[in-house]
Amino acid sequence: MVAALTIDGLEVDFGGFKAVNGMSTVINRGELRVVLGPNGAGKTTLMDLISGKTASTAGEVRLFGREITNRPEHQIARAGVGRKFQIPSVFRDLTVRDNLSVAVSHEPRVFRNLRLGMAAADRARIEEVIELTGLEPVLDVVAGDLSHGQMQWLELGMLITQQAKVILLDEPTAGMTQAETSKTADIILRLKGSHTLLVVEHDMAFVRKIAERVTVMHMGKLLAEGPMAKIEQDPAVRDAYLGSGGVQ
Ligand SMILES: Nc1ncnc2c1ncn2[C@@H]1O[C@H](COP(=O)(O)OP(=O)(O)OP(=O)(O)O)[C@@H](O)[C@H]1O
């Protein structure tokens, strides 16, 4: 097994309060890891530390063995950590197809070359993403006119087109209808194996559908890790969720 993302003793101290407090875990290449934890457990902060949005005060983050701890956000993105936010970062005035074309390359010239030549491998990758996300019927629609779900799938598709080595998804189903949530689960399940994903999510029905190995955080620390079925029976996990809406 190859370690894609290694989190080692990671910590952030917000003026005496450690939102992430000595967190460690290893996510292997091709793994789909779900991070659970009650409100305030430090899940989003963990994502912020991995992606460079927040600087850590101790510990390390390694991407395929290469240290990326506290690098500037754009460098971490360029190294291969792709993060999908709840507010999509697509180009609202460009069509779906053009958004995917832009995502193929980080080079600014790509804007000029949108309708000119594109490498066959890049074209093939875009076609794959279109098939995966089911965005074919809306390829010529400007992104600003997409439904909420379609917008999320486009953003996820852009991360795949960019060939992100590790994809971080923070509550990917937030605001989605049941049908959209179900389709998102299907997309994520299809990515498993070929992509490495770290998913924070509260919707337990969705989590049960996608989860294999689960990491539970509590008070900034690792509380439990293992298969979903085992985690749900873990008394420490049940205790941590008491009074917070729970693993249910
Ligand atoms: N910049 C900051 N300064 C001080 N405290 C912060 C900061 N960012 C987050 N926190 C605190 O750190 C704790 C962890 O927050 P975080 O958002 O990571 O939790 P979470 O597990 O994602 O929770 P939720 O499930 O509710 O989104 C919370 O108590 C939050 O108020």
The ligand as an SDF file (V2000), in Angstrom:
LIG
                    3D

 31 33  0  0  0  0  0  0  0  0999 V2000
   -9.9030   30.5380   13.3040 N   0  0  0  0  0  0  0  0  0  0  0  0
  -10.3830   30.0210   14.4360 C   0  0  0  0  0  0  0  0  0  0  0  0
  -10.1510   30.6130   15.6240 N   0  0  0  0  0  0  0  0  0  0  0  0
  -10.6130   30.0940   16.7650 C   0  0  0  0  0  0  0  0  0  0  0  0
  -11.3490   28.9660   16.8460 N   0  0  0  0  0  0  0  0  0  0  0  0
  -11.6240   28.3440   15.6970 C   0  0  0  0  0  0  0  0  0  0  0  0
  -11.1630   28.8220   14.4360 C   0  0  0  0  0  0  0  0  0  0  0  0
  -11.5830   27.9630   13.4590 N   0  0  0  0  0  0  0  0  0  0  0  0
  -12.2850   27.0090   14.0900 C   0  0  0  0  0  0  0  0  0  0  0  0
  -12.3140   27.2250   15.4110 N   0  0  0  0  0  0  0  0  0  0  0  0
  -12.9690   26.3890   16.4280 C   0  0  0  0  0  0  0  0  0  0  0  0
  -12.3920   25.1050   16.3270 O   0  0  0  0  0  0  0  0  0  0  0  0
  -13.3670   24.1060   16.6300 C   0  0  0  0  0  0  0  0  0  0  0  0
  -13.4010   23.1070   15.5120 C   0  0  0  0  0  0  0  0  0  0  0  0
  -14.0610   23.6850   14.4060 O   0  0  0  0  0  0  0  0  0  0  0  0
  -14.3030   22.9020   13.0380 P   0  0  0  0  0  0  0  0  0  0  0  0
  -15.0900   23.7990   12.1560 O   0  0  0  0  0  0  0  0  0  0  0  0
  -13.0250   22.3810   12.5250 O   0  0  0  0  0  0  0  0  0  0  0  0
  -15.1890   21.6900   13.5480 O   0  0  0  0  0  0  0  0  0  0  0  0
  -15.9940   20.6370   12.6850 P   0  0  0  0  0  0  0  0  0  0  0  0
  -15.6640   19.2930   13.2240 O   0  0  0  0  0  0  0  0  0  0  0  0
  -15.7570   20.8500   11.2350 O   0  0  0  0  0  0  0  0  0  0  0  0
  -17.4720   21.0030   13.0880 O   0  0  0  0  0  0  0  0  0  0  0  0
  -18.8320   20.9930   12.2330 P   0  0  0  0  0  0  0  0  0  0  0  0
  -19.1660   19.5510   12.0850 O   0  0  0  0  0  0  0  0  0  0  0  0
  -19.7840   21.7050   13.1210 O   0  0  0  0  0  0  0  0  0  0  0  0
  -18.5540   21.6880   10.9320 O   0  0  0  0  0  0  0  0  0  0  0  0
  -14.6760   24.8280   16.8610 C   0  0  0  0  0  0  0  0  0  0  0  0
  -14.8610   24.9630   18.2620 O   0  0  0  0  0  0  0  0  0  0  0  0
  -14.4530   26.1720   16.2040 C   0  0  0  0  0  0  0  0  0  0  0  0
  -15.2080   27.1740   16.8350 O   0  0  0  0  0  0  0  0  0  0  0  0
  1  2  1  0
  2  3  1  0
  2  7  2  0
  3  4  2  0
  4  5  1  0
  5  6  2  0
  6  7  1  0
  6 10  1  0
  7  8  1  0
  8  9  2  0
  9 10  1  0
 10 11  1  0
 11 12  1  0
 11 30  1  0
 12 13  1  0
 13 14  1  0
 13 28  1  0
 14 15  1  0
 15 16  1  0
 16 17  2  0
 16 18  1  0
 16 19  1  0
 19 20  1  0
 20 21  2  0
 20 22  1  0
 20 23  1  0
 23 24  1  0
 24 25  2  0
 24 26  1  0
 24 27  1  0
 28 29  1  0
 28 30  1  0
 30 31  1  0
M  END
$$$$
